[in-house]
Each structure stands twice: as structure tokens, then as C-alpha cells.
């Protein structure tokens, strides 16, 4: 995901995004984004963005995340990441619980004779 070089999110902490929901950034590369190549999916990105690797936030990540005190403003929406709100965390926690239940059920099905 492209992130602005002058305003990078913290690695390892959940952030809400416009495109991917709540994710945890795992790395930020030193590779600049080619704005022309990604314009279709990220029209606001420019040559001042770098690539960030990410993963879906786990239930544990989400439970330990404090919500933002205010809704994201125009600036946060334009840069495409912000501290998650209470409502965003509530929805993401519910989805994460469902994912974990499905994963647990699929593992128990594999273990059954």
C-alpha cells in the first residue's frame, strides 16, 4: 500500500485505511511508488509515496488498540490511513472473531478421524 514518505504510520500498530480496512503495517520499503502505474487504484498517490507491506489485524491486535477520540479529518482521509475509531474497531473485532472461529473449526475438522 502506498504511504506518504513525509507522514509514515508506525509499524506494528493497527491503522484504519480507505482501501483495506484495519491493517498492521509490517514494513516500509525505500522503493518510491510510480504514480502512473498505480493511478487506477490509488489516484491520489504521487512520487512522494513509498510502499508499505501489511497484514490483516488480528483480534489480539484490535483488542489492544485504543480508539481515536475523533473521526478522521480530511487530511487523514487523503493520506489514506488514520487511528481507528471506536465503531471501526467494533466492526473489525467482530470480523476477526468470526475469522478465528472459522479457522478453529477448520482445524478441528482436519483433526477428526
PyMOL commands that set and color helices and strands:
alter all, ss='L'
color gray80, all
select helices_A, chain A and resi 35-38+59-63+74-79+86-111
alter helices_A, ss='H'
color red, helices_A
select strands_A, chain A and resi 2-4+14-17+21-32+49-56+81-82
alter strands_A, ss='S'
color yellow, strands_A
deselect
rebuild
show_as cartoon
